[in-house]
Amino acid sequence: MSLIKSISGIRGTIGGKVDDNLTPVDVVKFTAAFGTWLQKNKNKKDLTLVIGRDARISGAMVNSLVTATLQGLGIHVVDLGLSTTPTVEVMVPELNADGGIILTASHNPKQWNALKLLNEKGEFISGKDGAEMLEIAEKEDFNFAEVDDLGKYETRTDAFDIHIQKILDLPMVDVEAVKAKKFKVVLDAVNSTGGISLPPLLEKLGCEVVKLYCEPNGQFPHNPEPLKEHLTDICDLIKKEGADLGIVVDPDVDRLALIDENGEMFGEEYTLVAVADYLLRHKKGVAISNLSSSRALRDVARNLDSEYFASAVGEVNVVTLMKEKNAVIGGEGNGGIIYPDLHYGRDSLVGVALFLTHLAKENKTVSELRATYPAYYMGKKKIELTPEIDVDALLVKMQEEYNISTSLNVEEISTIDGVKIDFPENWVHLRKSNTEPIIRIYTEAFSQQEADELADKMIAKIKSLI
């Protein structure tokens, strides 16, 4: 079974059996549920939704199903065609639409697709709203429009232009400073929509763009998650071309990874760190990331007389805390940049523009800039448990063990999302899986060995408490 129904959308593999995979029946059902929920929530039938998709090969089929279903409900559709997640998020309020649907499975392989659901602000719907939508889907409580009331359909081809211009108009994006540097950039867009959205932005910033896998045909040439082990081709090409940096995005362009002039990873965790460093130098305030993101962001914020707060994992949770704290910058350690002066969504395009501005003004190479930040290393492990074990109770026991111990030098314990224990020189975050009896263990320390050893120590501790 690979159909995942959650507040952030509906995700699954194409084909197979209904309610087990993302079949055409499931696409129609959940699209109808979202449209119906919007009609009830807005208390009107005459709605407009913006849709866009990444380049994966099932996208055209899923797009047709979604479009026809929304029209069948009497909802007007504005179809952006091949787009990015942040572009759809920008265009929903730009067009005064009532919501949006992004057809993308983000960094998942090509057999996956998904429906990501947006409200009228172009932001992901809340947990409460998602639960209401899923209840409508479960009951199949739909009422389709009669023939005279079917929704209208239109396409837009100017969404990238609008999105890019909004970025170039931001006061913190110094177009002339970047142009003066004439950066040479290698771009790996994994044959999806980053290949048609980022080159126009980079060219307007005066960059020479060397394209790698920029044909939006959905044939991912490597695992589309932008991790070091998947990016050997671009690392080699950067050195061959003598480029200043490399840019890697996932299929829907909401995650941004950077590579230095030597073909070495800048680090997904440090994309947000560098952008926050630039912004907080000019406007002291608050930086936000989630509990599993690098401590380097906290260090940079504090060094700049600013504050740092951590949310539960998940973009919706990061955005909620950013609004509460009126944050200058936020995001996640997976390379997701959320810049509220543009919109509350992870956006690789604005991340690129802000990073290049910072790089230009610092007058450093990418490797030299990276060396100015604290060096941390992360570990990710898991412990599989038997189904009869109460995972929640086990996490409470772990919390109590460290709460009562004064000899372990614990700085802080957070329980807003599992259990995170901050020690002076490292941390561990324990989260349970929502679908299976597993505790995921995230650690960070000053060396990879120390991070891995801390994870092993926690696994041993958990076993001792069972």
Stockholm file with secondary structure:
# STOCKHOLM 1.0

chainA/1-466         MSLIKSISGIRGTIGGKVDDNLTPVDVVKFTAAFGTWLQKNKNKKDLTLVIGRDARISGAMVNSLVTATLQGLGIHVVDLGLSTTPTVEVMVPELNADGGIILTASHNPKQWNALKLLNEKGEFISGKDGAEMLEIAEKEDFNFAEVDDLGKYETRTDAFDIHIQKILDLPMVDVEAVKAKKFKVVLDAVNSTGGISLPPLLEKLGCEVVKLYCEPNGQFPHNPEPLKEHLTDICDLIKKEGADLGIVVDPDVDRLALIDENGEMFGEEYTLVAVADYLLRHKKGVAISNLSSSRALRDVARNLDSEYFASAVGEVNVVTLMKEKNAVIGGEGNGGIIYPDLHYGRDSLVGVALFLTHLAKENKTVSELRATYPAYYMGKKKIELTPEIDVDALLVKMQEEYNISTSLNVEEISTIDGVKIDFPENWVHLRKSNTEPIIRIYTEAFSQQEADELADKMIAKIKSLI
#=GR chainA/1-466 SS CCEEEETTEEEEEBSSSBTTBBCHHHHHHHHHHHHHHHHHHHTCSCCEEEEEECSCTTHHHHHHHHHHHHHHTTCEEEEEEECCHHHHHHHHHHTTCSEEEEECCTTSCTTEEEEEEECTTSSBCCHHHHHHHHHHHHHTCCCCCCGGGCCCEEECSCHHHHHHHHHHTSTTCCHHHHHHHTCEEEEECTTSTHHHHHHHHHHHTTCEEEEESCCCSSCCSSCSSCCGGGCHHHHHHHHHHTCSEEEEECTTSCCEEEECTTSCBCCHHHHHHHHHHHHHHHSCCEEEEETTSCTHHHHHHHHTTCEEEEECSSHHHHHHHHHHHTCSEEEETTTEEECTTTCSSBCHHHHHHHHHHHHHHHTCCHHHHHTTSCCCEEEEEEEECCTTSCHHHHHHHHHHHHHHCSTTCCCEEECSSSEEEECSSCEEEEEECSSSSEEEEEEEESSHHHHHHHHHHHHHHHHHHC
#=GC SS_cons         CCEEEETTEEEEEBSSSBTTBBCHHHHHHHHHHHHHHHHHHHTCSCCEEEEEECSCTTHHHHHHHHHHHHHHTTCEEEEEEECCHHHHHHHHHHTTCSEEEEECCTTSCTTEEEEEEECTTSSBCCHHHHHHHHHHHHHTCCCCCCGGGCCCEEECSCHHHHHHHHHHTSTTCCHHHHHHHTCEEEEECTTSTHHHHHHHHHHHTTCEEEEESCCCSSCCSSCSSCCGGGCHHHHHHHHHHTCSEEEEECTTSCCEEEECTTSCBCCHHHHHHHHHHHHHHHSCCEEEEETTSCTHHHHHHHHTTCEEEEECSSHHHHHHHHHHHTCSEEEETTTEEECTTTCSSBCHHHHHHHHHHHHHHHTCCHHHHHTTSCCCEEEEEEEECCTTSCHHHHHHHHHHHHHHCSTTCCCEEECSSSEEEECSSCEEEEEECSSSSEEEEEEEESSHHHHHHHHHHHHHHHHHHC
//
